[in-house]
Amino acid sequence: MQEQAQAQDDLITRAQAWLAEDPDPETAAELSALIEAGDTAELADRFSGTLQFGTAGLRGEIGAGPMRMNRGVVIRAAAGLAAYLKAQGHDGGLVVVGYDARYKSADFARDTAAVMTGAGLRAALLPRPLPTPVLAYAIRHLGAVAGVEVTASHNPPRDNGYKVYLGDGSQIVSPADSEIAAQIAAVEKLADVPRPESGWQELGDEVLEAYLARTDAVLTPGSPRGVRTVYTAMHGVGKDVVLAAFARHGFPEPVLVAEQAEPDPAFPTVAFPNPEEPGAMDLAFAKAAEVRPDIVIANDPDADRCAVAVPTGDGWRMLRGDEVGALLAAHLVHKGARGVFAESIVSSSLLGRIAEAAGVGYEETLTGFKWIARVEGLRYGYEEALGYCVDPEGVRDKDGVTAALLVAELASVLKEQGRTLTDLLDDLAMAHGLHATDQLSVRVSDLSIIADAMAALRAQPPVSLAGLRVVSAEDLSKGTETLPPTDGLRYYLDGAYKARVIARPSGTEPKLKCYLEVVVPVAEASDLAAARVRGQEVLDAIKKDLSAAMGI
């Protein structure tokens, strides 16, 4: 009993020490109320550790305490990044800072600019909330040594995050992440971190104008531009930049989903601001039913992802990221693109077959654009989670704006031929087999559930899934000949379907994700419908057996 009382006293003491340093009146008031109420359970959660800085930077719920996203945590992160950059010989170098329209994003961005300035670096702040790819572009355009984007992408409304890029314009990878984390851990008192009131550069629209000018490189001069589009920004920052890009290149002005057009950190019309989530596209489909466009395009809130939907006989269908990835690859091949086509291990194997047939290079990487962007000679990269890098010389990251432009060009070319995106998908299935993909995704509130599920698979790997024998089982945590270690498991199944399963914890959300693929041979166009049915049957059976194997 005495030990419990001592632990509670220690907890209150740590909370009071944090409160004494908190520079934000809102989170200070929140923490003060928790202390006064004696809410030790909530305090214990907030002070159970610190948000860990990794290759995804920081991401978490906004609130008081070291396990939440707040100004204190961000100031420490910025100070650690500044110390790392100086240790790398970049004293006096430029750091560009961008931000989205989420709660506290502007505050976190200004704090970062202040810390960089106080540390003897130069800082430049983008003029307003803008898409993440504009920040990624600005790093190389301005010759910066690093960039920071304050965003939680498509996470829930109460989350925010802190994404770090180095001077090559791509996101950090190991060992930079652990070296920055060590510098963050060395920051003791916030009062020791200089934060001047001014001294950084407030950028104007010149960087955005340069980014828009760079989009010229994505399209073929004189290509068709006739596609009619419904567009949703999903309450994020994409609208103005997408409209400007479409207008610049002569596409018809997209019809907006008005309820989701303007930035709103509450994301009032969606449960999760992610086009992949059930219900997120309902308003876009309702607008499409009204105006009958050729395609629907959506960005996620920071506009680095691009979703596409196509009309069906009785409504609209969201294309899977793998389908859009294959369509863009086919379009680039048709346009004569050369170089390396790359994707992550969780994406469809169809890209490799398209690349092989076209005689272009192909490479597979770990999950995340931090890896895809580093592929030597990269010409095109994509990931199944709606991320596409279509102009790596301009933006070495996924870019939902240029991807939207390239989708619009492809749809326009096909429209002029009396064809659709669906027709081109049929062509690819005929040429390479029907690549059917699906995902088993489990969101958890207790991260131990994910660890237990992965442990169960490692302890007792499945011997068959959907009646197909597991012929190869790889523990990716040990690395492979071509991939560095990552927490994941990969299975290949026996039979004509070339079925593949990958299970891994999400790097950005409290989710366990399993990526499934089967390849159904298609001999005739008349076989396509049956092949789709068969592919989904096999995927559903794999899902069921995999859930049982993981105990969830």
VMD Tcl script that draws the C-alpha trace (Angstrom):
set ca {
  {0.00 0.00 0.00}
  {2.86 2.31 0.90}
  {4.60 1.51 -2.39}
  {1.43 2.36 -4.31}
  {1.11 5.68 -2.51}
  {4.78 6.44 -3.23}
  {4.28 5.63 -6.92}
  {1.29 7.99 -7.08}
  {3.28 10.73 -5.36}
  {6.11 10.26 -7.87}
  {3.60 10.45 -10.71}
  {2.12 13.70 -9.40}
  {5.62 15.12 -8.94}
  {6.56 14.31 -12.54}
  {3.30 15.79 -13.80}
  {3.87 18.99 -11.82}
  {7.40 19.27 -13.19}
  {6.06 18.93 -16.74}
  {3.32 21.47 -15.98}
  {5.88 24.00 -14.75}
  {7.55 23.92 -18.19}
  {4.47 23.69 -20.43}
  {4.53 26.65 -22.86}
  {0.94 26.09 -24.05}
  {-1.89 27.49 -21.89}
  {-4.35 24.94 -23.26}
  {-2.38 21.80 -22.43}
  {-1.21 23.39 -19.15}
  {-4.83 23.87 -18.10}
  {-5.65 20.31 -19.17}
  {-2.79 18.87 -17.12}
  {-3.55 21.08 -14.14}
  {-7.12 19.82 -14.08}
  {-5.95 16.19 -14.15}
  {-3.58 16.82 -11.23}
  {-6.25 18.61 -9.21}
  {-8.73 15.81 -9.87}
  {-6.19 13.22 -8.80}
  {-6.79 11.28 -12.03}
  {-3.82 8.98 -11.59}
  {-5.00 6.51 -14.23}
  {-4.99 9.18 -16.94}
  {-1.77 10.70 -15.65}
  {-0.11 7.28 -15.62}
  {-1.03 6.82 -19.29}
  {0.36 10.22 -20.27}
  {3.56 9.76 -18.26}
  {4.20 6.07 -18.98}
  {7.10 7.02 -21.26}
  {7.72 9.42 -24.12}
  {6.50 9.44 -27.70}
  {9.20 7.59 -29.60}
  {10.90 9.29 -32.52}
  {11.43 6.86 -35.39}
  {11.52 6.68 -39.18}
  {7.93 7.94 -39.21}
  {9.01 10.84 -36.98}
  {6.44 11.45 -34.25}
  {2.72 10.81 -34.32}
  {0.17 10.72 -31.54}
  {-2.89 12.22 -29.90}
  {-2.75 15.91 -28.98}
  {-2.71 16.51 -25.25}
  {-0.57 17.23 -22.20}
  {2.31 15.00 -21.15}
  {5.27 13.25 -22.79}
  {3.10 10.52 -24.35}
  {1.05 13.07 -26.30}
  {1.71 15.51 -29.13}
  {2.14 19.00 -27.66}
  {4.41 22.01 -27.85}
  {6.76 20.65 -25.19}
  {7.29 17.41 -27.09}
  {7.70 19.28 -30.39}
  {10.21 21.77 -28.98}
  {12.32 18.89 -27.69}
  {12.05 17.12 -31.06}
  {13.11 20.27 -32.90}
  {16.03 20.80 -30.53}
  {17.14 17.20 -31.06}
  {16.91 17.57 -34.83}
  {18.87 20.82 -34.71}
  {21.62 19.20 -32.63}
  {21.76 16.27 -35.06}
  {22.05 18.58 -38.07}
  {24.84 20.56 -36.44}
  {26.66 17.35 -35.54}
  {26.44 16.41 -39.22}
  {28.23 19.63 -40.16}
  {25.17 21.61 -41.19}
  {25.55 24.55 -38.79}
  {23.97 27.55 -40.50}
  {22.08 25.33 -42.94}
  {18.50 25.97 -44.00}
  {15.55 23.99 -42.57}
  {12.20 24.37 -44.32}
  {9.07 23.89 -42.22}
  {5.60 23.10 -43.55}
  {2.34 22.22 -41.85}
  {-1.21 21.06 -42.48}
  {-4.46 22.41 -41.03}
  {-4.80 20.11 -38.01}
  {-5.12 21.30 -34.44}
  {-1.86 22.90 -33.24}
  {-0.07 22.40 -36.58}
  {0.71 26.10 -37.03}
  {1.95 26.34 -33.42}
  {4.21 23.32 -33.82}
  {5.59 24.71 -37.08}
  {6.39 28.12 -35.54}
  {8.02 26.46 -32.54}
  {10.19 24.44 -34.90}
  {11.25 27.54 -36.84}
  {12.08 29.30 -33.56}
  {14.16 26.40 -32.25}
  {16.11 26.10 -35.50}
  {16.82 29.82 -35.47}
  {17.88 29.73 -31.83}
  {20.25 26.84 -32.56}
  {22.13 28.79 -35.23}
  {20.41 27.24 -38.25}
  {18.34 29.16 -40.76}
  {14.63 28.43 -40.93}
  {12.00 29.11 -43.59}
  {8.31 28.66 -42.86}
  {5.81 27.90 -45.63}
  {3.20 30.66 -45.81}
  {0.11 28.67 -44.80}
  {-1.18 25.10 -44.53}
  {-0.11 23.36 -47.76}
  {0.17 19.79 -49.07}
  {3.07 17.73 -47.74}
  {4.52 17.29 -51.27}
  {5.01 21.07 -51.49}
  {7.29 20.85 -48.45}
  {9.11 17.83 -49.92}
  {9.63 19.80 -53.14}
  {10.76 22.94 -51.31}
  {13.65 21.16 -49.56}
  {15.57 20.53 -52.77}
  {14.28 23.63 -54.53}
  {15.69 25.88 -51.78}
  {18.81 23.82 -51.11}
  {17.83 23.04 -47.53}
  {19.68 20.59 -45.31}
  {16.40 19.29 -43.85}
  {12.67 19.78 -43.81}
  {9.91 19.26 -41.27}
  {6.24 18.70 -42.07}
  {3.79 18.96 -39.20}
  {1.03 16.53 -40.16}
  {-0.75 13.38 -39.06}
  {-1.80 12.64 -42.64}
  {-5.03 10.60 -42.50}
  {-5.02 9.83 -38.76}
  {-8.03 10.60 -36.52}
  {-8.84 14.28 -35.79}
  {-7.18 14.46 -32.38}
  {-3.82 13.27 -33.71}
  {-0.89 15.24 -35.01}
  {2.59 14.34 -36.15}
  {6.08 15.46 -37.06}
  {7.70 14.18 -40.23}
  {11.39 14.82 -40.94}
  {13.14 14.94 -44.30}
  {16.85 15.34 -44.97}
  {18.47 17.43 -47.68}
  {17.94 14.88 -50.44}
  {14.20 15.53 -50.11}
  {13.31 12.07 -48.80}
  {12.18 11.00 -45.35}
  {14.69 9.88 -42.77}
  {15.74 6.24 -42.43}
  {17.96 4.41 -39.97}
  {20.40 5.32 -38.49}
  {19.36 8.98 -38.71}
  {16.19 8.26 -36.74}
  {17.99 6.75 -33.74}
  {20.68 9.46 -33.84}
  {18.01 12.18 -33.79}
  {16.16 10.32 -31.02}
  {19.35 10.27 -28.93}
  {19.73 14.03 -29.33}
  {16.08 14.52 -28.33}
  {16.63 12.42 -25.21}
  {19.59 14.63 -24.28}
  {17.37 17.73 -24.05}
  {16.76 18.34 -20.36}
  {14.88 21.55 -19.61}
  {12.79 23.46 -22.13}
  {14.19 26.67 -20.66}
  {17.58 25.58 -21.99}
  {16.26 25.54 -25.59}
  {16.64 29.02 -27.15}
  {13.44 30.12 -28.89}
  {13.67 33.65 -30.27}
  {10.49 35.52 -31.15}
  {11.64 36.13 -34.74}
  {14.55 35.63 -37.11}
  {13.21 32.98 -39.46}
  {12.01 33.57 -43.02}
  {8.29 33.66 -43.76}
  {8.04 32.34 -47.32}
  {5.53 33.70 -49.80}
  {3.84 31.94 -52.69}
  {7.01 31.69 -54.77}
  {7.72 28.13 -53.60}
  {4.16 27.05 -54.39}
  {4.41 28.68 -57.82}
  {7.66 26.81 -58.45}
  {6.02 23.55 -57.38}
  {3.11 24.15 -59.75}
  {5.52 24.98 -62.57}
  {7.30 21.68 -61.88}
  {4.04 19.80 -62.46}
  {4.52 20.56 -66.15}
  {6.99 17.66 -66.19}
  {4.27 15.16 -65.30}
  {2.13 15.58 -68.42}
  {2.79 15.12 -72.13}
  {2.50 18.41 -74.04}
  {-0.66 18.42 -76.13}
  {-2.15 15.34 -74.47}
  {-5.95 15.12 -74.10}
  {-7.34 17.02 -71.09}
  {-11.07 16.38 -71.37}
  {-11.86 14.26 -68.29}
  {-14.63 15.50 -65.99}
  {-13.86 15.05 -62.30}
  {-15.52 15.24 -58.91}
  {-12.91 16.09 -56.28}
  {-12.82 15.95 -52.49}
  {-10.07 17.34 -50.28}
  {-11.38 15.32 -47.29}
  {-11.37 18.48 -45.10}
  {-7.65 18.86 -45.80}
  {-5.30 21.22 -47.60}
  {-5.43 19.88 -51.16}
  {-8.22 21.88 -52.77}
  {-6.51 25.13 -53.78}
  {-3.36 23.43 -55.09}
  {-5.29 20.78 -57.03}
  {-7.60 23.38 -58.58}
  {-4.59 25.52 -59.53}
  {-2.82 22.52 -61.07}
  {-5.87 21.43 -63.07}
  {-6.45 24.98 -64.31}
  {-2.79 25.41 -65.24}
  {-2.93 22.34 -67.47}
  {-6.29 22.99 -69.11}
  {-8.42 20.30 -67.47}
  {-12.08 21.08 -66.80}
  {-12.46 22.49 -63.30}
  {-13.25 19.63 -60.91}
  {-16.64 19.70 -59.22}
  {-15.98 20.00 -55.50}
  {-17.56 18.07 -52.68}
  {-18.50 21.29 -50.89}
  {-18.96 19.74 -47.45}
  {-15.32 18.54 -47.48}
  {-13.66 21.25 -49.57}
  {-12.26 23.54 -46.87}
  {-9.71 22.63 -44.20}
  {-11.37 21.60 -40.94}
  {-9.37 19.88 -38.19}
  {-12.56 18.38 -36.75}
  {-13.16 16.38 -39.96}
  {-16.91 16.55 -39.23}
  {-18.22 14.40 -42.11}
  {-15.97 11.35 -41.71}
  {-15.16 8.91 -38.92}
  {-11.56 8.70 -40.19}
  {-10.27 11.20 -42.80}
  {-8.89 8.50 -45.06}
  {-10.43 7.72 -48.47}
  {-9.84 4.00 -47.80}
  {-12.06 3.96 -44.69}
  {-15.71 2.86 -45.02}
  {-18.03 5.81 -45.55}
  {-15.31 8.38 -46.19}
  {-16.23 8.65 -49.89}
  {-20.02 8.67 -49.44}
  {-20.39 12.41 -50.02}
  {-18.14 12.25 -53.09}
  {-20.22 9.43 -54.53}
  {-23.42 11.38 -53.83}
  {-22.00 14.37 -55.74}
  {-20.93 12.05 -58.55}
  {-24.44 10.62 -58.80}
  {-25.66 14.17 -59.18}
  {-23.21 15.49 -61.81}
  {-22.14 12.23 -63.51}
  {-18.39 12.86 -64.00}
  {-15.94 10.47 -65.65}
  {-13.97 9.83 -62.45}
  {-13.84 10.80 -58.77}
  {-10.55 11.87 -57.22}
  {-9.84 12.29 -53.50}
  {-6.83 13.39 -51.51}
  {-6.19 12.62 -47.89}
  {-5.91 15.63 -45.53}
  {-2.26 16.49 -46.31}
  {-2.72 15.63 -50.01}
  {0.17 13.24 -50.33}
  {-2.19 10.37 -51.18}
  {-4.58 10.12 -54.12}
  {-7.70 7.95 -54.35}
  {-9.62 7.26 -57.56}
  {-13.14 5.95 -58.09}
  {-14.80 4.81 -61.31}
  {-18.45 4.41 -62.33}
  {-20.07 1.00 -62.23}
  {-23.44 -0.10 -63.52}
  {-25.18 0.98 -60.34}
  {-22.86 3.44 -58.61}
  {-19.19 4.07 -57.98}
  {-16.26 1.88 -57.00}
  {-13.07 2.95 -55.26}
  {-10.09 1.54 -57.09}
  {-7.59 -0.20 -54.89}
  {-4.22 1.45 -54.55}
  {-2.72 -1.48 -56.41}
  {-5.09 -0.90 -59.32}
  {-4.19 2.79 -59.57}
  {-0.53 1.86 -59.20}
  {-0.75 -0.50 -62.17}
  {-2.75 1.99 -64.27}
  {-0.18 4.75 -63.75}
  {2.66 2.34 -64.51}
  {0.99 1.28 -67.77}
  {0.42 4.93 -68.68}
  {4.04 5.86 -68.01}
  {5.24 2.89 -70.08}
  {3.00 4.06 -72.92}
  {4.51 7.55 -72.60}
  {8.00 6.03 -73.00}
  {9.19 6.38 -69.40}
  {12.54 4.77 -68.65}
  {14.30 4.10 -65.38}
  {13.36 1.97 -62.39}
  {9.79 1.23 -61.33}
  {9.67 0.50 -57.60}
  {7.13 -0.55 -55.01}
  {7.02 -1.77 -51.44}
  {6.79 -5.45 -50.54}
  {3.12 -5.09 -49.56}
  {2.09 -3.86 -53.01}
  {0.90 -5.98 -55.93}
  {3.37 -8.07 -57.91}
  {1.64 -6.79 -61.07}
  {4.05 -3.84 -61.22}
  {6.98 -6.23 -61.64}
  {5.25 -7.95 -64.53}
  {4.45 -4.62 -66.23}
  {8.07 -3.52 -65.81}
  {9.44 -6.80 -67.13}
  {7.23 -6.67 -70.21}
  {8.28 -3.08 -70.89}
  {11.96 -3.74 -70.37}
  {12.34 -1.23 -67.54}
  {14.03 -1.75 -64.19}
  {12.09 -3.00 -61.19}
  {12.86 -2.98 -57.47}
  {11.04 -4.00 -54.32}
  {11.59 -2.13 -51.04}
  {10.44 -2.16 -47.45}
  {7.15 -0.44 -46.67}
  {7.21 3.35 -46.85}
  {8.27 6.03 -49.28}
  {11.37 6.66 -47.20}
  {12.63 3.47 -48.88}
  {11.00 3.81 -52.31}
  {12.42 7.33 -52.75}
  {15.95 6.03 -52.26}
  {15.88 3.56 -55.15}
  {18.69 4.42 -57.53}
  {17.43 5.57 -60.92}
  {13.83 5.76 -59.69}
  {11.33 6.82 -62.35}
  {8.11 5.73 -60.68}
  {7.21 4.38 -57.28}
  {3.99 3.45 -55.58}
  {2.56 1.86 -52.48}
  {-0.82 0.18 -52.13}
  {-1.93 2.71 -49.47}
  {-2.78 5.24 -52.23}
  {0.72 6.69 -52.48}
  {2.32 7.46 -55.85}
  {5.61 9.13 -56.77}
  {5.24 10.06 -60.44}
  {7.95 12.76 -60.64}
  {10.87 11.75 -58.40}
  {13.07 14.51 -59.79}
  {10.55 17.01 -58.42}
  {9.22 15.32 -55.28}
  {10.99 12.32 -53.75}
  {7.93 11.24 -51.85}
  {4.34 10.35 -52.55}
  {2.45 13.25 -54.09}
  {-1.33 13.27 -54.33}
  {-1.42 16.35 -56.56}
  {0.83 15.17 -59.39}
  {-0.72 11.71 -59.13}
  {-4.15 13.28 -59.62}
  {-2.86 15.09 -62.71}
  {-1.46 11.89 -64.20}
  {-4.68 9.99 -63.48}
  {-6.63 12.81 -65.16}
  {-4.37 12.66 -68.22}
  {-4.73 8.89 -68.49}
  {-8.51 9.05 -68.11}
  {-8.60 11.80 -70.76}
  {-6.54 9.73 -73.21}
  {-8.83 6.74 -72.70}
  {-11.96 8.90 -72.95}
  {-10.82 10.17 -76.34}
  {-10.52 6.53 -77.41}
  {-14.00 5.73 -76.10}
  {-12.49 3.69 -73.26}
  {-12.22 3.89 -69.47}
  {-9.83 3.10 -66.64}
  {-11.77 -0.12 -66.11}
  {-11.10 -1.15 -69.71}
  {-7.37 -0.66 -69.19}
  {-7.50 -2.76 -66.01}
  {-9.11 -5.52 -68.09}
  {-6.28 -5.25 -70.62}
  {-3.71 -5.66 -67.85}
  {-5.53 -8.70 -66.46}
  {-5.56 -10.27 -69.89}
  {-1.87 -9.61 -70.37}
  {-0.55 -10.56 -66.93}
  {-3.32 -12.41 -65.07}
  {-5.93 -10.96 -62.74}
  {-4.02 -9.69 -59.69}
  {-6.63 -9.64 -56.92}
  {-5.56 -7.98 -53.68}
  {-7.20 -7.43 -50.32}
  {-6.27 -6.48 -46.79}
  {-7.06 -7.79 -43.34}
  {-6.68 -4.75 -41.08}
  {-7.32 -4.81 -37.34}
  {-7.40 -1.52 -35.39}
  {-6.63 -1.97 -31.70}
  {-6.68 0.14 -28.56}
  {-4.13 -2.14 -26.87}
  {-0.89 -2.50 -28.83}
  {-0.12 -5.78 -27.03}
  {-2.81 -7.41 -29.19}
  {-0.63 -6.79 -32.25}
  {2.49 -8.13 -30.53}
  {0.58 -11.22 -29.38}
  {-0.77 -11.89 -32.89}
  {2.69 -11.62 -34.46}
  {4.11 -13.84 -31.73}
  {1.39 -16.43 -32.38}
  {2.28 -16.54 -36.08}
  {5.98 -16.91 -35.30}
  {5.41 -19.60 -32.70}
  {3.06 -21.64 -34.86}
  {3.22 -20.62 -38.53}
  {0.24 -21.68 -40.65}
  {0.87 -24.75 -42.78}
  {-1.96 -23.90 -45.19}
  {-4.33 -21.01 -45.92}
  {-7.53 -21.36 -47.96}
  {-6.57 -24.98 -48.54}
  {-3.32 -23.89 -50.22}
  {-0.11 -25.21 -48.70}
  {2.36 -22.64 -47.36}
  {5.50 -23.40 -49.38}
  {7.62 -20.50 -48.13}
  {7.59 -18.63 -44.82}
  {9.96 -15.71 -44.24}
  {10.47 -13.84 -40.98}
  {11.35 -10.41 -42.34}
  {12.72 -9.31 -38.95}
  {15.83 -11.27 -39.92}
  {16.18 -9.45 -43.24}
  {16.57 -11.03 -46.67}
  {19.17 -10.91 -49.42}
  {17.60 -7.74 -50.78}
  {15.77 -6.22 -47.78}
  {16.96 -4.94 -44.40}
  {15.18 -6.26 -41.30}
  {11.61 -5.18 -40.58}
  {8.88 -6.52 -38.32}
  {6.87 -8.66 -40.71}
  {6.11 -12.16 -41.95}
  {5.73 -13.22 -45.59}
  {4.15 -16.43 -46.88}
  {3.91 -17.84 -50.38}
  {1.23 -20.45 -51.07}
  {1.22 -23.43 -53.40}
  {-0.91 -23.65 -56.53}
  {-1.71 -21.80 -59.73}
  {-2.82 -18.61 -57.96}
  {0.67 -17.52 -56.84}
  {-0.91 -16.42 -53.58}
  {1.11 -14.26 -51.20}
  {0.45 -13.02 -47.66}
  {2.36 -10.41 -45.65}
  {1.55 -9.59 -42.01}
  {3.04 -6.54 -40.27}
  {2.24 -3.90 -37.66}
  {1.40 -0.48 -39.14}
  {4.16 2.08 -38.75}
  {1.79 5.02 -38.27}
  {-1.44 3.70 -36.74}
  {-2.45 1.21 -34.01}
  {-3.25 -1.44 -36.61}
  {-2.17 -4.94 -37.56}
  {-2.17 -5.17 -41.33}
  {-2.14 -8.25 -43.52}
  {-1.75 -7.85 -47.27}
  {-3.11 -10.61 -49.50}
  {-2.69 -11.26 -53.22}
  {-3.79 -14.00 -55.60}
  {-3.17 -14.11 -59.33}
  {-5.93 -15.76 -61.34}
  {-5.01 -16.80 -64.91}
  {-7.26 -15.30 -67.59}
  {-7.38 -16.82 -71.06}
  {-10.26 -14.92 -72.66}
  {-12.04 -11.62 -71.99}
  {-15.15 -13.64 -71.24}
  {-13.27 -15.23 -68.31}
  {-12.72 -11.92 -66.47}
  {-15.95 -11.86 -64.46}
  {-15.47 -15.41 -63.22}
  {-11.81 -14.72 -62.45}
  {-12.78 -11.77 -60.24}
  {-15.29 -13.89 -58.35}
  {-12.77 -16.68 -57.90}
  {-10.05 -14.30 -56.81}
  {-12.27 -12.80 -54.11}
  {-13.32 -16.26 -52.92}
  {-9.71 -17.27 -52.39}
  {-8.89 -13.97 -50.69}
  {-11.87 -14.33 -48.33}
  {-10.82 -17.86 -47.42}
  {-7.24 -16.73 -46.75}
  {-8.56 -13.94 -44.51}
  {-10.62 -16.38 -42.46}
  {-7.78 -18.85 -41.95}
  {-5.26 -16.10 -41.21}
  {-7.51 -14.55 -38.56}
  {-7.75 -17.94 -36.86}
  {-3.97 -18.41 -37.00}
  {-3.40 -15.02 -35.35}
  {-6.07 -15.56 -32.71}
  {-8.06 -12.44 -33.64}
}
mol new
graphics top color blue
foreach p $ca { graphics top sphere $p radius 0.5 }
foreach p [lrange $ca 0 end-1] q [lrange $ca 1 end] { graphics top cylinder $p $q radius 0.2 }
display resetview
